[in-house]
Amino acid sequence: MTFCLKPHPDTAPPITLPGIAVLVLLGCAEFLIAPAASAVNMANDPKGFQGIPWGTALSNLPDMTLVESTTRIKQFDLKQGPPRLGDIAVESLRLVSIDGKFARVVVRYQGTATHQSILKYLQAQFGPLDLTPGQIARGVLQQFTWSGPESDVNLTYDGHRDRGFIFIENRALVQKLDEGMAPDSDLAGATY
């Protein structure tokens, strides 16, 4: 179907209905595509977590409890009591190894006040974020990343669910984790 919207006869080309839809979509794209993350270079690469260097065999450490295990990936909790990130109580803190090498820490937490405390803690540890209005998503989902030579710290906070997740990981070993979670052909495409 073709509509002809002409201010003067024979001066404007016909505008088709699909053409109008594309123009409307492109006009709205500015509002549909918003910055979803703030990323900065890490000021202080930890090269591990709480004094445990990347690549360490976690199963050899006495203060670890094995909680999940697959052929290549093993997950550990610290025996030290309630999980904490610095002085901040968190819901869980799990250390992950691939092929016997420490590769990642996964931290889960709840609450806006905890989120604000963790954000301050991570900025004090790894460097300030660019929190200029318009530089980060201030909506329901917020993402922050610090990247160093050996480590990445990724924080995602879902304001709707009031939950946050932090991945502190070794840049080289995390690629092996992705490979380790790939579907196994013997399991008909399922992971673990």
C-alpha positions as CSV (number, residue, x, y, z in Angstrom):
1,M,0.0,0.0,0.0
2,T,1.4,3.4,-0.9
3,F,0.3,6.7,0.5
4,C,1.3,9.9,-1.2
5,L,1.8,12.8,1.2
6,K,2.6,15.8,-1.0
7,P,2.7,19.4,0.0
8,H,2.7,20.4,-3.6
9,P,1.9,18.2,-6.6
10,D,4.9,16.3,-8.0
11,T,7.4,17.8,-5.4
12,A,7.7,14.9,-2.9
13,P,8.3,11.2,-3.5
14,P,5.6,8.8,-2.2
15,I,6.1,7.5,1.3
16,T,5.3,3.9,1.9
17,L,4.0,2.4,5.1
18,P,7.1,0.3,5.7
19,G,9.2,3.5,5.2
20,I,7.2,5.3,7.8
21,A,7.8,2.4,10.3
22,V,11.5,2.5,9.7
23,L,11.6,6.3,10.2
24,V,9.6,6.0,13.5
25,L,11.9,3.2,14.7
26,L,15.0,5.2,13.9
27,G,13.6,8.2,15.6
28,C,12.9,6.2,18.8
29,A,16.3,4.5,18.7
30,E,17.9,7.2,20.8
31,F,15.5,6.3,23.6
32,L,15.7,2.6,23.1
33,I,19.5,2.4,23.2
34,A,20.8,3.7,26.5
35,P,24.2,3.2,28.1
36,A,23.9,0.1,30.2
37,A,27.3,0.1,31.8
38,S,30.2,2.0,33.2
39,A,33.7,0.5,32.6
40,V,37.0,1.9,33.8
41,N,40.6,0.7,33.9
42,M,41.4,-0.9,37.2
43,A,43.7,1.1,39.4
44,N,44.9,-1.8,41.5
45,D,44.7,-5.3,40.0
46,P,44.3,-7.8,42.8
47,K,45.8,-10.7,40.8
48,G,43.5,-13.0,42.8
49,F,41.2,-12.7,45.8
50,Q,41.9,-12.1,49.5
51,G,45.5,-13.1,49.0
52,I,44.8,-16.2,47.0
53,P,46.5,-15.8,43.6
54,W,44.8,-16.8,40.3
55,G,45.7,-20.3,39.3
56,T,46.0,-21.6,42.9
57,A,44.7,-25.2,43.5
58,L,41.8,-24.3,45.9
59,S,41.4,-28.0,46.8
60,N,44.8,-27.8,48.6
61,L,43.7,-24.9,50.9
62,P,42.5,-25.9,54.4
63,D,40.0,-23.1,54.7
64,M,37.9,-24.2,51.6
65,T,34.8,-26.4,51.5
66,L,34.0,-28.1,48.1
67,V,30.3,-27.4,47.4
68,E,29.9,-28.3,43.7
69,S,31.9,-30.3,41.3
70,T,31.9,-31.3,37.7
71,T,34.6,-32.9,35.6
72,R,36.5,-29.6,35.0
73,I,34.7,-27.0,37.3
74,K,34.8,-27.0,41.1
75,Q,33.1,-24.5,43.4
76,F,34.2,-23.8,46.9
77,D,32.9,-21.8,49.9
78,L,35.2,-20.3,52.6
79,K,35.0,-22.0,56.0
80,Q,35.5,-18.7,57.8
81,G,31.8,-18.2,58.7
82,P,29.2,-15.8,57.2
83,P,30.4,-14.6,53.7
84,R,31.8,-11.0,53.6
85,L,33.3,-8.8,50.9
86,G,35.6,-6.6,52.9
87,D,33.5,-5.7,56.0
88,I,30.2,-6.0,54.1
89,A,28.0,-9.1,54.8
90,V,26.8,-10.7,51.5
91,E,24.4,-13.5,50.7
92,S,27.1,-15.8,49.2
93,L,30.7,-15.8,48.2
94,R,31.9,-18.7,46.0
95,L,35.4,-19.4,44.6
96,V,35.5,-21.3,41.3
97,S,38.3,-23.3,39.7
98,I,38.7,-24.8,36.2
99,D,41.0,-27.7,35.7
100,G,42.3,-27.3,39.2
101,K,43.1,-23.5,38.9
102,F,41.4,-20.7,40.8
103,A,39.7,-18.6,38.1
104,R,36.7,-16.7,39.5
105,V,34.8,-15.4,42.6
106,V,31.0,-15.1,42.5
107,V,29.4,-12.8,45.1
108,R,25.7,-12.5,45.5
109,Y,24.0,-9.8,47.7
110,Q,20.6,-8.2,48.4
111,G,19.5,-4.7,49.3
112,T,20.0,-1.2,48.1
113,A,22.1,-0.2,51.2
114,T,24.4,-3.2,50.6
115,H,24.7,-2.3,46.9
116,Q,25.8,1.2,47.8
117,S,28.3,0.0,50.3
118,I,29.7,-2.6,47.9
119,L,29.9,0.1,45.1
120,K,31.9,2.3,47.5
121,Y,34.1,-0.6,48.6
122,L,34.9,-1.6,45.0
123,Q,35.7,1.9,44.0
124,A,38.1,2.2,47.0
125,Q,39.8,-1.0,45.9
126,F,39.9,-0.7,42.1
127,G,39.4,3.0,41.3
128,P,36.5,5.4,40.9
129,L,33.8,5.0,38.3
130,D,32.6,7.8,36.0
131,L,29.3,8.5,37.7
132,T,28.5,11.6,35.7
133,P,24.8,11.7,34.9
134,G,24.2,10.0,31.5
135,Q,27.4,7.8,31.8
136,I,25.7,4.9,33.6
137,A,22.2,3.3,33.5
138,R,20.3,4.6,36.5
139,G,17.4,2.4,35.8
140,V,16.5,-1.0,36.9
141,L,19.7,-2.7,35.7
142,Q,23.1,-1.2,36.5
143,Q,26.4,-2.7,35.4
144,F,29.9,-1.6,36.4
145,T,33.2,-3.0,35.3
146,W,36.8,-2.6,36.3
147,S,39.4,-4.1,34.0
148,G,43.1,-4.7,34.9
149,P,46.0,-6.5,33.2
150,E,45.1,-9.9,34.9
151,S,41.7,-9.4,36.5
152,D,38.2,-8.1,35.7
153,V,35.6,-7.1,38.3
154,N,32.0,-7.0,37.0
155,L,29.1,-5.9,39.1
156,T,25.5,-6.2,38.0
157,Y,22.7,-4.8,40.1
158,D,19.0,-5.5,39.4
159,G,17.0,-2.7,41.2
160,H,13.7,-4.4,40.4
161,R,14.7,-7.5,42.3
162,D,17.0,-5.6,44.6
163,R,19.8,-8.2,43.9
164,G,23.4,-7.8,42.9
165,F,26.0,-10.1,41.5
166,I,29.8,-9.6,41.3
167,F,32.2,-11.6,39.2
168,I,35.9,-11.2,40.1
169,E,37.8,-13.2,37.6
170,N,41.1,-13.9,35.9
171,R,41.0,-12.7,32.3
172,A,42.9,-15.7,30.9
173,L,41.3,-18.5,33.0
174,V,37.7,-17.3,32.6
175,Q,37.9,-18.2,28.9
176,K,38.5,-21.8,30.0
177,L,35.5,-21.6,32.3
178,D,33.4,-20.7,29.3
179,E,34.8,-23.7,27.4
180,G,34.1,-25.9,30.5
181,M,30.5,-24.9,30.5
182,A,30.0,-25.6,26.8
183,P,27.5,-28.3,26.0
184,D,29.0,-31.8,26.0
185,S,28.1,-33.7,22.9
186,D,27.6,-36.9,25.0
187,L,24.9,-35.1,27.0
188,A,22.8,-34.2,23.9
189,G,23.7,-30.5,24.2
190,A,23.0,-30.2,27.9
191,T,25.5,-28.6,30.2
192,Y,25.9,-29.7,33.8
